[in-house]
């Protein structure tokens, strides 16, 4: 019998450990997560099983109910874990950049502009064009956004530029809705155009190489860029 590769042997325990860690973190913000997941799985299985008895195929529908119960439980767990993660990240410097960095199809450069009060603007590029995402005091970040939009219009005048201020006030976008907000923008660029736009923006150079890092906690895994300017 062939021996399993070490990587294959470690893969499954790694996933289980990650799921357990995610559950532990989620349960701290959502203490009822265990009861909710159990209820979803049991109800889904029960509905399928009941239908199976009604039509005379309890075994087949029971198996289907078990599988769909697992899928429904996994989906609910993912949604509630995401909500708990957003709740823990909200208000932390760089939280928006962490969300953007996990979006497929978007190329994000965190902290392209910031001021001494730690208000910051992140830039992300996708098929919807360029989106400038600001975190901080809404009155102060407006000037940062205006300056950055002016710069974008000089460099990539043919690319749409959108701006978003993350927050819970009027005209702002809550952190948990940032991803869906960006996905609602119309797609006006092709893949090659997105690549060309990123190349032109990279040509700006390392404008933040000598900028001091802001104080305060940053989300784990966030990368500070080497492009931007202290204002």
Secondary structure in CASP SS format (residue, H / E / C, confidence):
PFRMAT SS
TARGET T0000
AUTHOR 0000-0000-0000
METHOD secondary structure of the structure
MODEL  1
X C 1.00
X C 1.00
X C 1.00
X C 1.00
X C 1.00
X H 1.00
X H 1.00
X H 1.00
X H 1.00
X H 1.00
X H 1.00
X H 1.00
X H 1.00
X H 1.00
X H 1.00
X H 1.00
X H 1.00
X H 1.00
X H 1.00
X H 1.00
X H 1.00
X H 1.00
X H 1.00
X H 1.00
X H 1.00
X H 1.00
X H 1.00
X H 1.00
X H 1.00
X C 1.00
X C 1.00
X C 1.00
X H 1.00
X H 1.00
X H 1.00
X H 1.00
X H 1.00
X H 1.00
X H 1.00
X H 1.00
X H 1.00
X H 1.00
X H 1.00
X H 1.00
X H 1.00
X H 1.00
X H 1.00
X H 1.00
X H 1.00
X H 1.00
X H 1.00
X H 1.00
X H 1.00
X H 1.00
X H 1.00
X C 1.00
X C 1.00
X H 1.00
X H 1.00
X H 1.00
X H 1.00
X H 1.00
X H 1.00
X H 1.00
X H 1.00
X H 1.00
X H 1.00
X H 1.00
X H 1.00
X H 1.00
X H 1.00
X H 1.00
X H 1.00
X H 1.00
X H 1.00
X H 1.00
X H 1.00
X H 1.00
X H 1.00
X H 1.00
X H 1.00
X H 1.00
X H 1.00
X H 1.00
X H 1.00
X H 1.00
X H 1.00
X H 1.00
X H 1.00
X C 1.00
X C 1.00
X C 1.00
X C 1.00
X C 1.00
X H 1.00
X H 1.00
X H 1.00
X H 1.00
X H 1.00
X H 1.00
X H 1.00
X C 1.00
X C 1.00
X C 1.00
X C 1.00
X C 1.00
X E 1.00
X E 1.00
X E 1.00
X E 1.00
X E 1.00
X E 1.00
X E 1.00
X E 1.00
X C 1.00
X C 1.00
X C 1.00
X C 1.00
X C 1.00
X E 1.00
X E 1.00
X E 1.00
X E 1.00
X E 1.00
X E 1.00
X E 1.00
X C 1.00
X C 1.00
X E 1.00
X E 1.00
X E 1.00
X E 1.00
X E 1.00
X E 1.00
X E 1.00
X C 1.00
X C 1.00
X H 1.00
X H 1.00
X H 1.00
X H 1.00
X H 1.00
X H 1.00
X H 1.00
X H 1.00
X H 1.00
X H 1.00
X H 1.00
X H 1.00
X H 1.00
X H 1.00
X H 1.00
X H 1.00
X H 1.00
X H 1.00
X C 1.00
X C 1.00
X C 1.00
X C 1.00
X C 1.00
X E 1.00
X E 1.00
X E 1.00
X E 1.00
X E 1.00
X E 1.00
X C 1.00
X C 1.00
X C 1.00
X C 1.00
X C 1.00
X C 1.00
X E 1.00
X C 1.00
X H 1.00
X H 1.00
X H 1.00
X H 1.00
X H 1.00
X H 1.00
X H 1.00
X H 1.00
X H 1.00
X H 1.00
X C 1.00
X C 1.00
X C 1.00
X C 1.00
X C 1.00
X C 1.00
X H 1.00
X H 1.00
X H 1.00
X H 1.00
X H 1.00
X H 1.00
X H 1.00
X H 1.00
X H 1.00
X H 1.00
X H 1.00
X H 1.00
X C 1.00
X C 1.00
X C 1.00
X C 1.00
X C 1.00
X C 1.00
X C 1.00
X C 1.00
X C 1.00
X C 1.00
X C 1.00
X C 1.00
X C 1.00
X C 1.00
X C 1.00
X C 1.00
X C 1.00
X C 1.00
X C 1.00
X C 1.00
X C 1.00
X C 1.00
X C 1.00
X C 1.00
X C 1.00
X C 1.00
X E 1.00
X E 1.00
X C 1.00
END
